[in-house]
Amino acid sequence: MRELWKITATQAVELLKRREVTPLELIDVAEARIAATNPKINAFVTLCYERAREHAQRIMKEKTTDAPPHYLHGLPIGVKDGTDVAGVRCTSGSRIYADRVAPSSDVVVQRLEANGAIVIGKTNLPEFAAGGNTFNDVFGATRNPWDLRISASGSSGGSAAALASGQVWLATGGDFGGSIRTPSSFCSITGLRPSPGMVPRTAKQPFSPLSVEGPMARNVADTALMFDVEAGWHPLDPLSQVGPHPSFSAAAAQPKKPARVAFSADLGVARAVDREVRGVCRAAAEKLSRDGVTVEEAHPDLADAEKTFLTLRGSVFIARHGELLKKFRHLYKPEIISNTEFGLSLKPEEVVAAEIAQGELIRRTAKWFENYDALLCPVITCVPFDVNLRYPTTVDGVSFDGYMGYLILTYAITATACPVVSLPGGFTTTGLPIGLQLVGPPRSEARLLAMASYVESLLDVKPRTPIDPR
């Protein structure tokens, strides 16, 4: 029992399904592992074991013979602290909501719990999920299990650190400018940013294709399993997809070698990319080439992706923070204030121009993918950095503007609305993880996960998670 934190989510669900282990026993395993590791990494910030055990008791009484193939049978999971779980504290990492208890559950939590997931607690995030380093004034910083001096990135840093250290088997994430992908990279786990609308959302924001929910896990198979649960239609989200989706778990179980892959170290837009990042990602591309994949140096035209994304992001910040900022400016961190004020300074014609530009970018990229099965590139321009650094301002001596500059490789892909998997790619000379983005054409999640399984198997990055924090 003590070693069950080491197994995969897929293995754990199979044990639950065969009743070789109970949901209550797995809650005990997770609780013990959290008690042993969380004081070091601060991944979980609110725990709800009593609620979890009550849910487990209900699941254990159910007849699951007619359960769907992706039913989780009582698997404990973590939920990011910006996502509501009924009756559980939800702070969004903000002093404004430090004592808030969610009256109801978010749509994605409803889907997960209805399909046999058991929420055991909330994972840390930056204030209002803004930023690539997970720290806030309510709970402090989350540390990277690979090196406790290092950031777990953000904004889903708590989920990534919890997975990497074996606290839970699955965890939720949200991705706007890279918030699933960069923590996955820094913690050597796997995360999927799906196409907009694949996972329904009902949070207060413009209905744009920028911000999405997605699964985070330790490998591709587990990521696909969670995505099977999360994906689907909901009447309150006009972007959600009507009709049944394919089995993503089945796709991930059949690794598919892509015929033709494009590789780019900088996507033509990053002003600097760390040499070790370039080296690890290029080595991965070369390994694909040696295995018979046609690999070409290429990327879609993303020249206007930065301006487009930052403009549209500014308008989202108005929706999320404009009114609150009038009352609680003194409780906001400076980066959110500056981004909201940037949004408020935009002219209507600038926002409309960005909307039009993104439409052109999406169509241009979709057309580009007619010649490639996938695009391979780094997740982030820099190696994992000091947890006490708010954000990197330079990479290889090149300065970036603002706290988003070093994240351009993820948010440029966000602007394309394409699905993307963050995969472990290798390690720096000091043993810190470096991740890869594997990007697919629009709405190609099943095929993308099959290709990701192939890449995962080919690279066979070791040592694998979970690990003991050190």
N, C-alpha and C positions, 0 to 999 in steps of 0.2 A: 504493500500500500504506500509506503514512504517514497517509492520510486515512480509512482504514477505521474508525477509532474513532468517526467522526462518524455512520456510518450506523446504521439501526435494527437490532434483533435480527432482525426479519422479513426485512429485506433481506440481512443477513449469512447467515442460514440458506438463503435462496434461492441465493446465490452458492456456498455450500458444497454444496448439493444439485446444482447444475449443474457442480460441480468447477471453477469459475472461480477459486476460492481454496481453499486447503487448511486443515485445522485447525491444522497447524503454523504456517502463515503468520499466522493470526489470533492464535495464542499469542504470536508475535513482536510483533504489533501491540499486544496488550494489555501485554506486558512493557515495551515501549518507552514506552507511555503511562503506565504505573504508575511507571516510573523518572523520567519527566518531571514528574509531578504529586504522587506520594505523599509526598515530603518536605514538601510544603506542607500537605496535608490529613490525612495519616495515616489513610486509609480502610482499606487492606490492612495487616494486622499479621503475617501468616504467608503465605509464598508457597511453592508446590509445583510449580515449573515442570518439574522432571525427571519427577515423577509424571504431570503433564499431558501431556508430550510422549510418554511411554510409552503413555498412553491414546489419544492422537491417532494414533499408529502403528497401534494395533489397529483403530481406527475406519476408517482409510484402507484397510485390507485387507478390510473387510467389504463384502458385497454388500447394498446398501440399497434394492434395487428393491421389496422387499416391506415397507419400513418404514412405520409409521403416518404419517398426515398431519402429526402434530405432532412428528415426529422432528427432532432439532436438528442432526444431521450433523456434530458436532464443534465446537459453539459454546462458547467459553470463558465461564465464569460465576464469580461470587464466592459464597461461602457464609459466612453469619454465624458468628462464632467461638463460639457456643454450640451449634452443630450439628456432630456428629461426621462426619469424613471419614477413612476408614481409612488409617492410617499417617501422619496429619498432626496436628501439634500442635493441641490444642483446649483453651483456657484458661478459657473463659466469662468472661474478663476478671477472673479471681480469682487472687490469689497462692496460694490453696490448690491450684490446678490449673496453676500457671505452667509446669510442665514435663511436663504430661500429653500423651501421644500416643494418639490414639483407636485402639482395637483393631479397630473395625469402623465402617461407615458408618451413619448415621441412615437411617430409612426414606425420607425425602424425598430424600436424596442418592442412595440406591439407585435410586429412580425416575428421577431426573434423569440419572444416568450411564447407566442402561439404555436411555434414550431419546436418547442422543447428546450430552449435555452434558459438558463437560470442566471440572473444577474446577481453577482456577489458584491459589486461595488463600483465606484466611479474612479476613473483614471485622470491623472493631472494633465493640464494644458496651459498654454500661456493665457494671459488675460483676454477674454473673448476670442480665444483661438487665433489671435493675431501675433504672428512672429514665428521664426524658425528656431527658437530656443524655449524650452518648456520651463517657465518660472512665472510666479505671480505673487502678489502681496498677501494672498490668503493662505497658501500652502507652501510657498517657497519653490525651490528648483527640483526637477527630476534629474537624476544622474544616470549615466550610461553604464549598464552592467559590464561592458567590456573594459571600462576604465572609469572609476568613480570620479575622476577629475574632469571628465568630459561630458559635454551636453548630449542628451538623447534626441536633440533636435525638436521640431514642433511642426504643427501644433499638436499632433497626436503622439507626443513623446511619452506620456504616461502609459498609453496602450502598448507602444513599441517596447518600452523597458519592461513592462509586466510580462509580455510574451517572451522576450529574450531571456529573462531570468526564471521562467517556468512558473510564474504565479497563476496564470490561466492559460487555457488552450486556444481561445479566440478572443478578440477584442474589437470594438467598433472604432472607426476612424472617420474623419471628415477631411475633404481635400478641396482647397480653393487655389492656393498658389503652390501647393506641394505638400500639404500637411499630412498626408498618408505616406507619400513617397520618401521625403527626407528623413523622417524618423525610422522608416524601414531600412533605409540605407545606413544610417548611423548605428543601428542596433543589429544589423545583419539578419533581418527577418523579411517577410514578403507582404506586400500590400497591393491592392488593386484600386486604382482610380477608374471607375467605370464611365461609360458614356453618360451624359446628362439624361436624367429621367429613368435610368435603369433601376435605381433605388429611390422610391418616392420620398419627397421632402415636403414638410408643411411649415418650416420655420419662417419667421418674418424676414422677407427679403424680396427683391425683384425676382421674377421668374426668369432667370438667366441660366445659361449653360455653364457658369463658372464654378459654382459651389456644389459639390456632390458628397454623398455618403458612400462608404465602401468598406470592405472587409480587410482585416489585418490578422495574420497568422504566422506560423513558423515555416510554412512551405506552401507550394502551389496547390497541392491537393486540399489542404485545410482551408486555404483562401477560397477555393472554388466551392467547397462545402458550405461555407458561411454565405457566399454570394448567392447560392441557390436559395437560401432562406430569405435574404434581404431583397432580392430583385422581384419586380412585379408591378402591377397596376394598383393605383389608389385614386379614388374619386376626388380627393382634395388636392391632388397634384396634377395640373394639366399637362405637365411634361412626362408623366409616367407612361409606361408602355402597355398598351392593351394587348391581351392575348398571351398564351403560354410561352415561356422561354425554354430553350433547350436545357438539358442537364449539364450544368457547368462542371459538376463532379465527374460525369462520364467523359467529358472532353478532356479534363485534366488527367484522367486515368489513361488516356491514349496519346502519349507524347507525339508531336508532329514536327518533323524537321522542316523548317521553311526552305523554300527553293532559293529565294533571293532576298537578301537583307541589306538595307542601307546602314552604314555606320557613320556617325559624326561625333567628334569629341567636343564640339562647341555649338552645334546647330546653326553656325553662321552668325550668331547673335551675342554669345558670351565674350566679353572683352578679355577675360582671362579664365583659365581652368588649371587647377593645380597639376603639377607634373605627375605626381603619383596617381591622381585620379585618371588623368589621360592614359598613363601606362597600364593600369589595371584594366580599364575599359577596352583599350586597344588590344591587349592580350586576350581578352574574352572574344573579341571579334575575330582575331586570328585563329583562335581555337575552333570557332564555327567554320571558318574557311578551310582549315585542315580536315574537318569532318565532312567536307563536300558541299557546304552551303556557299552559294555565290554571294560574296560580300563586297559591296562597292562603297566608296566614300561619297556620300550624298546626303541631302536633307531637303525637306520642302522649303519653300520660300517663306521665312518667318521674319522678314525684315521689319514689318510693322507690328509684330506680336507684342513687343514690350509696351509701346505707346497705347495700343489697343487695350491690352489687359489692364494696365494701370489706370486708364481712364474709366473703364467699366467697373473696376474695383472701387474707385472713388465713389461712384454712384451707389454701390452696394453699402459702403460705409455710411453714407447719408441715411439709408433705410435702417441700418442696424443701430446707429449711434447718434444720429442727428438730434433727436428729441432728448435722449438721456444726457447728452453732453451739456445741454442747457442747464440741467439741474445738478449734475454730478461731475462737472469738469475736474474738480479737485481730487476725485477718486480715480481718474483715468491715467494710464501710463502715457507718456508723451508721444509715443509712436502712433497710438490710436487717435489722439487729438490731431496730430499733424495730417494723418491720412483722411480723417473726417473733414478737416478744414480744406484739404486739397479737393475733396469731392464737392464741398459747398462752393468752392471757387470756380468750378467748371461751368461753362456756358452750355445751355441746352443743345446748341448746334454741335458742340464738341462731343457730347454724349451720343447724339444721334450719329455723328460721323464714325464714332468708335463702334456702334452697333452695326453699321453698314460694313465697316472694315472687318469686323469679326466674321460676318456672313461670308464675305469674299475669301477670308483666310480659311474658313472651314471648307468651302467648296474647292479652293485651290489645293488644300492638303488632301482632300478626298480624291481629287483627280491625280495627284502625285502618287498616291498609294495604288493606283492601277498598275504600276510597274514594280511594286515591292510588296512582299508579304508582311514585313515589319521594319521598324526603325529601331536601331540600337544606339544608345547614347548614355552618358553619365547621368546620375540623378542630380548631382549638386556640384558646384564648381570647386568646392574646398573639401579638405579632409575634416573629420570630426574635430570640433574646437572646444576650448576651455569652457566649462559650464558657467563660469563667472563672467564671460564675455556676452554682452547683450546680443551682439551680432557681429560678424566679420565685416570690416570696412575695406579690407584689401585682400587680394589673392595674387600671389606671386608678384607683389609690388605694385599691382594695378588697383587703383581706388575705385570704389563703387559708391553711387549716390543712394542715400537712404538705407533702410534695413531690408529692402527687397532685392537689392542689386545682385547679391551673390546667389539668389534663388532663380535666376532667369531661365535656367535649363528646365525647371519644372513648370513655371508659369507660362513660358512660351508654348509648352505642350497643352496646358490648360486651355489656352485660347483656341486651339484646333478642335476641341470637343471630342478628341479621339480617346479611346480607352488605353490605359497604360498600366503595366505591372512593374513594380519595383522589386528587383531580385538581388540577392547577395552576389557580388561580383568578385570579391577578393579582399585583400587586406593591405594596409600600408606596411612599411618596413617596421613600424612600431606595434603592429598588430591591431590596428583600428579598422573597422569595416568600411568598405567602399561598395556602393550599390550601382546597379544598372537600371536604366529605363528601357523596357521593351514595349514599343508603341505599335498599336495595330490600327487598321482602317476603322472608320465609324461603325459602331454596332457590331464589332467583331469579337466580342468577349469570349465566346466559346472557342473560336479558333486561336485567339490570343493566348488563352490559358493552356491550350494544347501545345502551342509553341513554347510557352514559358516552362512547361514541364520538361520539354526537350532540352532547353537551355540549362535549366536547373540540374538535370541529370548529367549533361555534358560537362559543365563547369565543376560540379561536385565540390563546392566550396566547403572547406573544413577549417577549424572545428565548427560544427553546427550548433545552433541553439537547441534547447535551453542551456544556459551556463550559470555558474555561481558568480555573483557580482564580485569584482576584484578591483 
